[in-house]
Amino acid sequence: MNEFIQHVINGLSLGCIYALVAIGYTLVFGVLSLINFAHGEMVMMGAYFGMYFAKHFKLAEEPGISGLLLTLVATMIVTGCIGWCVEKFAYRPLKNAPRINLLITAVGVSLLFQFSGQLIFGSAPQFFPQLVEFNLDTWKIGELQFNPLQITVLGIALVLTVVLQTLVFKTRTGRGMRAVSFNRDLASLLGIPATRVISLTFVVGAALAGAAGVLVGLVYPKIDPLMGSLLGLKSFVAAVVGGIGNLSGAVLGALLLGLSEEFVVGYLAPTYRDAIAFAFLIIILLWRPSGLLGVNRIEKV
């Protein structure tokens, strides 16, 4: 039983990281009907910026929650700015172009970030600094020992997810996002600045992906310029499984994917870990093409 609970905690922690990235995919898709394949690279840039920021200010010399939070905030600001630049210079000029043009551009931006990362950071893996330290003896309940890093990551990811849900469903900005998602032209006629809302959507999604990069660096300290590729692909699968365009569905799909991977590693074989994501995708597309919480949309062509 203790082992099962430990796997559940680890799976939820991993699922929350997927959720932060999957939310970015579903936000952009909801507003633009675009799969932003460059989104996974925001995770990579977040991890690298967090690493250099922590090393520059020597935050690993005195580990603590304050240093971690400072790194998270700085990383989210930087990756948010990068997301704004990507939207402004790569996607906005193509807003009236066919969707295939946007899709090809997204793939091109993804490759640009991957190879630029290898050119700037080097292709050899680097190690993320340990920003927090815990006394393991204080994280035991009977025979059950919790991994403090997993609990910390789980808590931070849950807080960021709740903040985003509040932003989207409880604020005027969120109402603007939902209006543009429903009908961009009609929202513009009603006085909603659609271009500004789209830019903000990219900023929020990229900021969450940057935070996910820092959390990945904490749990899996070895980072490299191609780390965002597989992570982004899995998070996209999570968004599709939950119902892309639905925030709650993205979170649900990410948690299910994280738990599935953890149980496969714990009870079957680690070599099947990556395959489970795509098996999930195939099953969901065959059984419920719109996703677990998605709705069928009728499009006029």
N, C-alpha and C positions, 0 to 999 in steps of 0.2 A: 504493500500500500504506500509506504514511504517513497519507494522508487517511482510509483505512478504519479504521486503528487509532484515530485521533483520534475518529471517529464512535462507535466501540465504547466508548471511555472516557466520552465525553459521554452516550451512551445508558445505560450502566451507572450513571452518577452520577444521571441523572434517574430511572432505574428504582428506585434505592435510596430516593429521596425518596418515590416512589409507594409503595414497600414499607412505609415507616414508617407511612403513613396506612392502607394496605390491611390491615396487621396489626391495627390498631384495629378496623376493620370486622369482620374475621374472628374476633377475640377475643370481641367482644360478641355476634356471631351464634352462635358456638359455645356460649356460656353461656346466652343468653336467647332464641336464635332470633329476634333482632330486628335489623333493618337500621337502625342509628343514623344517620339522615340529617343529624343535627346535628354529626357527627364532622368534616366538612370545615371547619366554622367554628372548630374548635379550632386548625386550622392558621393561620387568620387571626388569632386572638387570640394565638397563640404569636409570630407575626411582629410584631404591634404591641407586645406586652409586651417582646419582645427589643429592639425599636427604642428604646422609652422607657427601658428599663433601661440599655442601652448609652449613651444620651445623658445620662442622669442621672449616671452614674458616669464619664462622659467616657472610655469605653473606646476610642473611635475615635481619640482623640488620641495614644495609644500602642498601635497595633495589635499584636496578638500572639495566639498560640494560647491563652494563659492567659485573656485577656479573652473569647475566643470560648467556651471551655469554661465559664467563669463564667456567661456569658449563657445558655448551653444549660442548665446545671443549674438556674439560677433560673427560667427559662421552663418547664422541665419540672415543677418543683414547683408553680408557679402554675396551669398548665393541668391538672395532675393534680388539684389542689383543685377547679378548675371542673368537671372531669369527675365528681368525687365529688358535688358539689352537684347536677349535672344528674340523676345517677342517684337521689339521695336524694329530691329534691323533684319531679322530673318523671316518672320511670319506676317507682320503688318503690311509690308509692301505687296503681299500676295493675298490680301483679304478678299479680293474679288476674283481670284483665279480659281480654276477647278481644284477640287480636293486632292486629286492625285499630285498636283504640284506641291501642295503643302506637305503631303506625305513624303514625297521625295526629298523635300527640303529638310524635314525632320530627321530622316536617315542621314543626310549629308552633315547636318549640325552634330549629330551623334558621333559620326566618324571623325569630324574635325576636332571635337573635344578629346576623343580617345587618343588620336595620334599627337595632338598638341600636348596632351598630358604626358605621353612618353617622351616627347622632345624636351619639355620643361622639367619634369620631375625625374626623368630616367625610367627605364623599363624595369629595373630591379625593385623588388618589394621593399618597403620601408615599414618601420614599426611605430605605431601610435603611442604617445607617452601615456603613462598611467596617471590619470588625473585624480583618482580617488583611491583611498586605501581603507580597508575595513578590518575590524577584529572579528575573525570568523567565529570565535566562541560565542559572540553575542547574537549570532544568526542561527541558533539552534533551538528547536522545539522538540524535546525528547530526543529520539534517534534521528529526527528529520533535520538535515542541515541545508539551509538555503544559500544559494549563491548570491552574495550581496550585489554584485554587478548586474545580474539578471533582474533582481528586484528594483534596482535603481533605474535601469533602462525601462522596465515595465512602467514604473511610476511616471517618469518624464514623458514617455510616449503617450500615456493615458491623459496626462494634463494637456499636452499639445493638441491631442485629438478633441478633447472637451472644449478647449479654447476655440478651435476651428469650428466646431459645431455651433457654438454660441455666436461666432462671427457670422456664419452663413444664415442661421435661422432666427437670430434675435436682434440683428442690427440693420440699419438702413442700407449699409454697404452690401450686406448679404441679400437683402431683398433685391438690390440692383443686379447682383450676380444671378439670382434665380430668374429675374425678369429677362435678362439678356439670354440666359440659357433657354428660356421658353420661346422667345421670338426677338431676335436682335433688332430687326427693323421696327417692330412695334414699340420696343423699349426706347429706341431713339426718338420716335415720334412723341412719346410721353415725357421726353425731357431727360431720360437717363443717359449719361455719357458712356455709351457702349464701349468706345475705344479705351477710356480710362478703366472701366470695369474689367475688360479683357487683360489689360496690363497688370492690374492688381491681382487678377487670378493667377497669372504667371508668377508674380512676385511671391504670393502666398505658397503656391505649390513648390517653387524652387527653395523657399526658406525651409519648408518642412523636409524636403529632400536633403538639404544641407544638415539639418539637425539629425536626420537618420544616418548621414555619413559619420558624424561624430559618435553616435551611439554604436554604430557598427565597429568603429575604431576602438571603442572601449572594450567591447565583447570579443571581437576578433582582431587583435592588434596589428596583424600584417595587412597592409594596404598596398594597392598597386593601381596604375592608371586604367586598367581594364576591369576593376572591381565592380563598377556600376553596370556593366553590361548584363551579367547574369542576374544580379539583384534587381535591376530594372525590369528585366523580362519576367521574373517571377512575380514582381509586384503588379505588372500589367496583367498577368494571369489571374492574380488575386482580385483585381478590379473587375475583370470580365466574369469571373466566377460569382462575385457578389452582385453584379449588375452594373456595368460601367455607366457612369453618369449619376449613380446613386451613392451618396457619401456613406450612409449606413451599410450599404451593400459592400463597398470597398473595404470597410473595417471588418465586416463579417467574413468576407472572402479571405482577407489577410490572416485573420486569427485561425480560421480553419486550415489554411495552408501551413501556417507555422506549427500548429498542433500535429498535423499529419506528418510533416517532415520530422518532427521530434520523435514521434512514436515509431516511425519507420527506422530511424537511427537507433532507438533504444531497444526495439523488439524484433526487428528484421535484420537489415544490413545497411550500413552507411552508404554503400555504393548506389542504392536506389533513391537516395535523398532528392537529387535533382529531378529524377524522372517522375516523382509523385506530382510535381506542379503541372506537368504537361498531361499526365493521366487525368488529373482533376479537370483540366481545361476540356479535354476530349469528352469526358463523361457529361460535364455540364452543358456543352454545346449540343450534344446528342439528346440530352434529356430536357433541358430548359435553355434554349439558345439566348434568351434575354438575361440570363443570370438568376441567382436565387431571389434577389429583391428587385430585379429590373422589370420593366414593363415593355410590352411590344409596341413599337412605334410604326405608324403608317406614314411612309414618305411618298410624296407625289413626284413623279419623274416625267 
